[in-house]
């Protein structure tokens, strides 16, 4: 699955970055191809290294990562590098490499939530002993991500709710969490309307209103219209790689709207294959849940897989104009750097769980998770 998605990624990124190359690299179209290829190769290396670590060790690792992530998210929110009017990036001093702490926090929280659900299974129905220790980290991390990156916070929040459901948390507590999330959204939306420029609230409301109203301006309609033209051009088998034209008009053809470019050049057949790969990934995670002898491995695999697949579905839904613009990339396919590496690590962890099931079948599993 990873290899197939990577092949689509290399071809689509090479095709969709031609205008970028002429604008910033004097027409050197191979620059972004080799750069992206190098990022993919390093991602595969990280995936391989992550799968070598026995998945039970990630239970302890999650504690360390969460302790690092919370102050890092707070620092990024206050002093982080601003891109597109949002403080999402943290630049590592000395080496000048930027990454989004939300990507690391997403990985850390899912691992930590899997750990907490595993340790609290005997008391999971109890509000104070079982539910609160599971919920508080979710609210803290999602709250810190929420202000600058609503879509990532929403994906992480929904993933957490799914994990809680699988982890046998009472439904009334889950519905209470959903209600709390809705109340917070309404408060921020109304506050943003009054303050006009309250963080990213104005951006969120503008995107939603533009989507609901069909675009209040030509600028708001531009990207969705160009994406739909690309999809219409693709037909059943596409215009073949490199022959697409909408990559010249879509500002984020290599990231947010890369699925539209894939459909234009590979047709509905290519779009379906990409969709199928993510469905198989989710199916494999469900199979792991069924076969895994330990709660932690099951929660870990389904949590990470659901997060990746859910993000992929959101990206594809935006490309076909089912959802408003979110800024979410297509995992393993969109051009990226550190985000692709964190995705690779997540898949490596899932493979680690799967490998452990094969080498230690349920009847032979005797180890404990810390």
QUIHU-V359415 format. One record per backbone hydrogen bond with DSSP energy under -0.5 kcal/mol. NH is the residue of the N-H (numbers start at 1). CO is the residue of the C=O. If there is no record, write none. Layout:
{{NH | CO} {NH | CO}}
This chain:
{{5 | 1} {6 | 2} {7 | 3} {8 | 4} {9 | 5} {10 | 6} {11 | 7} {12 | 8} {13 | 9} {14 | 10} {15 | 11} {16 | 12} {17 | 13} {18 | 15} {21 | 17} {22 | 18} {23 | 19} {24 | 20} {25 | 21} {27 | 21} {28 | 21} {28 | 25} {29 | 27} {31 | 28} {33 | 29} {34 | 30} {35 | 31} {36 | 32} {37 | 33} {38 | 34} {39 | 35} {40 | 36} {41 | 37} {42 | 38} {43 | 39} {44 | 40} {45 | 41} {46 | 42} {47 | 43} {48 | 44} {49 | 45} {50 | 46} {51 | 47} {52 | 48} {52 | 49} {53 | 49} {53 | 50} {57 | 54} {58 | 55} {59 | 56} {60 | 57} {61 | 57} {62 | 58} {63 | 59} {63 | 60} {64 | 60} {65 | 61} {66 | 62} {67 | 63} {68 | 64} {69 | 65} {70 | 66} {71 | 67} {72 | 68} {73 | 69} {74 | 70} {75 | 71} {76 | 72} {77 | 73} {78 | 74} {79 | 75} {80 | 76} {81 | 89} {83 | 86} {86 | 83} {88 | 81} {88 | 86} {89 | 81} {90 | 99} {92 | 90} {92 | 97} {95 | 93} {96 | 92} {97 | 92} {99 | 90} {101 | 88} {101 | 99} {103 | 100} {104 | 100} {105 | 101} {106 | 102} {107 | 103} {108 | 104} {109 | 105} {110 | 106} {111 | 107} {112 | 108} {113 | 109} {114 | 110} {115 | 111} {116 | 112} {117 | 113} {118 | 114} {119 | 115} {120 | 116} {121 | 118} {123 | 120} {124 | 121} {126 | 123} {130 | 126} {131 | 126} {132 | 127} {134 | 130} {134 | 131} {135 | 131} {136 | 132} {138 | 134} {139 | 135} {140 | 136} {141 | 137} {142 | 138} {143 | 139} {144 | 140} {145 | 141} {146 | 142} {147 | 143} {148 | 145} {149 | 145} {153 | 149} {154 | 150} {155 | 151} {156 | 152} {157 | 153} {158 | 154} {159 | 155} {160 | 156} {161 | 157} {162 | 158} {163 | 159} {164 | 160} {165 | 161} {166 | 162} {167 | 163} {168 | 165} {169 | 164} {173 | 170} {174 | 170} {175 | 171} {176 | 172} {177 | 173} {178 | 174} {179 | 175} {180 | 176} {181 | 177} {182 | 178} {183 | 179} {184 | 180} {185 | 181} {186 | 182} {187 | 183} {188 | 184} {189 | 185} {190 | 186} {191 | 187} {192 | 188} {193 | 189} {194 | 190} {195 | 191} {196 | 192} {197 | 195} {199 | 197} {200 | 147} {201 | 198} {204 | 200} {205 | 201} {206 | 202} {207 | 203} {208 | 204} {209 | 205} {210 | 206} {211 | 207} {212 | 208} {213 | 209} {214 | 211} {215 | 210} {221 | 217} {222 | 218} {223 | 219} {225 | 221} {226 | 222} {227 | 223} {228 | 224} {229 | 225} {230 | 226} {231 | 227} {232 | 228} {233 | 229} {234 | 230} {235 | 231} {238 | 234} {239 | 264} {240 | 265} {243 | 240} {248 | 245} {249 | 246} {250 | 246} {251 | 249} {253 | 250} {255 | 252} {257 | 252} {258 | 255} {260 | 257} {261 | 257} {262 | 258} {263 | 259} {264 | 260} {265 | 261} {266 | 262} {267 | 263} {268 | 235} {269 | 236} {270 | 266} {271 | 267} {272 | 268} {273 | 269} {274 | 270} {275 | 271} {276 | 272} {277 | 273} {278 | 274} {279 | 275} {280 | 276} {281 | 277} {282 | 278} {283 | 279} {284 | 280} {285 | 281} {286 | 282} {287 | 283} {288 | 284} {289 | 285} {290 | 286} {291 | 287} {292 | 288} {298 | 294} {299 | 295} {300 | 296} {301 | 297} {302 | 298} {303 | 299} {304 | 300} {305 | 301} {306 | 302} {307 | 303} {308 | 304} {309 | 305} {310 | 306} {311 | 307} {312 | 308} {313 | 309} {314 | 310} {315 | 311} {316 | 312} {317 | 313} {318 | 314} {319 | 315} {320 | 316} {321 | 318} {322 | 317} {323 | 317} {330 | 255} {331 | 329} {333 | 330} {334 | 330} {335 | 254} {341 | 337} {342 | 338} {343 | 339} {344 | 340} {345 | 341} {346 | 342} {347 | 343} {348 | 344} {349 | 345} {350 | 346} {351 | 347} {352 | 348} {353 | 349} {354 | 350} {355 | 351} {356 | 352} {357 | 353} {358 | 354} {359 | 355} {360 | 356} {364 | 361} {365 | 361} {365 | 362}}
